[in-house]
Amino acid sequence: MLARMRQRSGVPDIFDKVIAGERLTPAEGLRLFECRDLAALGAMATLVRERLNGDRAYYVINRHINYSNVCVNRCRFCAFSRPRGAPGAYELSLDEIFRIARASLAEPITEFHIVGGLHPELPLSYYEAMLRGLKEIAPAVHIQAFTAVEIAHIAGRLREAGLGSLPGGGAEVFAPELRRELCPTKLPGDDWLDVMRTAHELGLQSNATLLYGHIETPAQIIDHLDRLRALQDHTGGFMAFIPLAFHPENTAFEHLAGPTGRRDLQVMAVSRVYLDNFPHIKAFWIMLGVKLAQVALSFGADDLNGTVVRERITHAAGARTPEALPVDEMRALIEEAGRTPVERTTLYEPVEREQTRQGAAG
């Protein structure tokens, strides 16, 4: 089977390197986009995925909290952000955030996932009080909060206040010429990498992302992946990579169609093969859709992300996906894809629950 796929791929030399566990060069990474057979590309990604994670597919029980959509950046691809005082602009008070957190504890969550806009007036004390208050309400729940862009904006003493790790947002595509088109006032790509380097050196782990399916080129994608791989070689601080499918509705690029399903799976597989030092690749079902995220488990992904509960950012750009995915449905999707569901913490420690043990025993 692998021999036939190797020949059909059109890149048999690269297929051989993947089988041997050898690192690809940027030029070879770019050639992966020329692979004629999507199934062959998926097979290469599956080899890497199963070498690292076997048949396990992870998920986390979490709650997204988007504390404000007020943002000084006016990224052209973003449908979430608003200037302060504009229709639809909001900022949650600490009491509102804590009320959301307390309500979330009705489920056995292990993570608060917190991101928002670059608010021009919220003081550092707001963020510190948010983290400390959440830790008082739920000491055992991990706080994954604030993209590198937000960290650069608010700086300072957040780890001491309770910050546990950083999400990977704000990376978009590192190519400067592309950022000038997409997000000219956002933190430059080199600075995003510097923030992550500093976070890793301080002991904070993080994720990393790529926003694709707009006006990027394959060469720019490989350059982005190559920079992430180089930083991971240096720090080892990235836990997972998340390819984010662009949703154009309500943005300056709403004339674009967004990525096709083939492009989604292609980027997922190329990312898995190229990022040989990243332990995990996430298929973020909020952006991909539940069905395609399930298929992505055969194209390199080993994580479906989380239950989420309520997500605002992608839905502001027209996402038609649900805003929450129950645990039993998440596990069923993974099992139907031929994988073994594993509940994890934010830091990828397995979570044992009584019903999980009973199911395994049965």
Summary of the structure (lengths in Angstrom):
residues: 362
radius of gyration: 19.8
end to end distance: 33.5
largest distance: 60.9
contacts: 1230
relative contact order: 0.15
helix: 44%
strand: 14%
